[in-house]
Amino acid sequence: MDEQKVAELNRIIRECKHIVFFGGAGVSTESGIPDFRSKDGLYNQHDVKFDRYSPEYLLSIDCLIDHPEVFYEFYRQKLNTAGIEPNRTHYKLAEMEKAGKLDGIITQNIDGLHQRAGSKNVQEVHGTTYRNYCMKCHEKYPYDFIFKSEGPIAKCPKCGGMVRPDVTLYGEGLPQTAWIESKRLVFRADCLIIGGTSLAVQPAASLAYDFSGKYLIVINRDKTFADRTAALVFHDNIGEVMDSIKLDG
């Protein structure tokens, strides 16, 4: 990793008053959660039961409604994060927030690891697997309800409706409260750190276009469209880059 870029990263963080972090699946890979689009990612883990469907369809509202048995089987196999722990990126961001150096986190991830690491202001623009609710009566259920439910489809004990995760599926709009707050954070930011995301998923990726502050920093293994306008670009391991941030001087 380039030491001069690390020094500049720390200089920018010392200077800025309103830093915001916008992250994606690459933030959680170090915890053992695969990302979606890399060669080893979730979308490339072929399973004979799912090969006839596109990955986007398996996580879509259409699949949940039209082929619920397929949706729940895929969800149970691929999205159970029980036993997964936050990694150094999650903890560094929590440390930055506690030190008053980070206004908030905008995450495309649905794993809840930022909150478990201690972050408070987390905008989950794609929802979270940590909440479930009945589509019929809206009764709320805990994280493990779907994973522990009997039968191919998770059913509400009160009314018999399907219990779904509070996740933004393909074909659904983003949660408005989180989206509005995310845009507010970006508009106010003097530094936006984009980390662990290919910026391939819209409309979340459009937040990079909304930023008009002083410093844009990109930390991602592969190139993104934001690289060309960034003040700093790291094509390095995000955990190593975040670990290099010093808050004590």
Salt bridges, closest charged atoms under 4 A:
GLU8 OE2 - ARG11 NH2 2.93
GLU15 OE1 - ARG11 NH1 2.77
GLU15 OE2 - LYS214 NZ 2.87
GLU30 OE2 - ARG88 NE 2.68
ASP35 OD2 - ARG221 NH2 3.19
ASP40 OD2 - LYS39 NZ 3.16
ASP51 OD1 - HIS46 ND1 3.48
GLU73 OE2 - LYS49 NZ 3.96
GLU85 OE2 - ARG116 NH2 3.24
GLU95 OE1 - LYS92 NZ 3.46
ASP103 OD2 - HIS18 ND1 2.83
ASP103 OD2 - ARG188 NH1 3.79
GLU124 OE1 - ARG131 NH1 3.71
GLU139 OE1 - LYS158 NZ 3.26
ASP144 OD2 - LYS148 NZ 2.98
ASP166 OD2 - ARG131 NE 2.94
GLU172 OE2 - ARG164 NH1 2.65
GLU181 OE2 - ARG184 NH2 2.70
ASP210 OD2 - LYS183 NZ 2.75
ASP227 OD2 - HIS235 NE2 2.89
ASP243 OD2 - ARG88 NH1 3.55
